[in-house]
Amino acid sequence: MIGKKVVINPGTVFAYIISNNKNTMVNLKQENRELLLKDLCARLPYGVIVYFDGWNPEKLTDIDLHTMVVNGMGGLPKPYLRPMSSMTEEERKEYEATCPDWNETLETYDWLNAHHFDYRDLIPMGLALEATEGMYKL
């Protein structure tokens, strides 16, 4: 529900996640929480789809780091990302043309964020969900 604002206390290190189709409250390490927020901020301009516990997936539209409000929802969302292994040959060629050195440059991260790749390994950490094929039509 876009527009509904819920404040997340910056001192709180808990986030709601789905586990075995049950709502559970788990202790999310501060470093993982910060990593997820950094990742979400970098993906904001690229229309990343996120999942909030109990809600339908929606595009990330707003992050207020001062009040810790994300898309007007409570808790931290999980972004839907693509594993690096899902990069197609066509995407690899485009990537190499855009970022020929594979160096850590702004262009590299912009391209990876725009194509929703999980270059931080958030999926195996349980901080992101694997995007289904065709979820992001570029």
N, C-alpha and C positions, 0 to 999 in steps of 0.2 A: 504494500500500500504506500505509494509515493506520496510524500507530503506529511505523513504522520511522523512526528518527531518523538523519539525516545532517547533519553540521555543514558550513556554508558559511563559509569564512574571510572575515571582514569586509573584509580588505585585498585580496581577490581580486576583480577586475572582469570575470571571465569568466563566461559562462553558456552552457549548451547550448541550441541551437535546432535546428529542423528546416529544412533547405534542400534543395530538390529531392529529398526523400525520403532524404537522407543525414544522418547525425549529423555535425555540424560544431561546432567550438569557435570562437567569434568573440569579439572584444574588445568588451564592452559598456561604453560610456562610464559613468563613475561617476555622472554626473548622470542618465542614463537608468535606471541600476540603482536609484538613490535614488527617482526618480519612480515606477518600477514598485513598489517596496516600499511607498511611501506609498499608492499606489492600492490595492494588495492589502490593506493594513491597513484602509483605509476601507471596503472591500467585505466584510471578514470576517463581519460579522453578517448579511449578506444572501445567503449561500449561493452565491457566485460559483463557477462551474465553471472549473477551471484545467487546463492541460496541461503535464505534465513530459515531457521528451524520453524517448521509449521506453515510456511508460506510458499507460494509458487515462485519458481525462478524469475528473476527480473534483472533488467540492466542496471548496473551501478550508475547512479546519477549524482550522488552527493556524499561527501565526507567532510564533516566538521571536526577537525582535530582539536579544536578548543573545547568543545562540549562532548566530543567522542560520539557524535551522532552519525550513523552510516545509513544512508538512504532512508532516514526516518524510522529505522527499525531498531529493536533491542538486540543485544548480542552481536557477535561478530559473524559476518556472512562467510560462506565458503565460495570462492570463485570457481566457475567451471573453466578448466584449462585443458590444453592439449598437451599430451606427453611429447617430448622432443622427438621421440621415435616415430611419431605420426606425421612428421614433415614429409610432404610429397616431393618427388623429383622436381616438379615444376616450382614448388616453393623453395627448394634448395637452390635452384638456379637464380630465382629472384633474390633470395637472400645474398648469394654470392655476388650478384651484380650490385646490390645495395650496400653490402658490407663485405668487400672483397678480402679483407685481412682476418676476418673472424675475431678481431680484437674487441676488447671491452670498450666500446665507444657509445656515445649517446645514440647514434644511428642504429647500432646493434640492438640495444635495448628497446628503442622505439619500434623497430621492426618486429622483434619478438613479442612485445606487448600488443602491437596492432594485430598480430596473428594468433594471439592468446596461447603462446607456448609456455610451458611450465619449466623455465630455465632455473628456477630456485628449488626444484624438487619438492614443491608443496604437496603434491598428490601423495607420494609415499609417506609424507609426514602426517597425513590426515588433515591438512589445513586447506586442501582444495579437492574438488571433485573432477573426475575425468569427463571432459566434454564429449557428448555423443557426436558421431559423424554427421556433418551438416548443420550442427548447432550454430556455427558461425559461418555465414555465407559472405565471403569477402568479395 
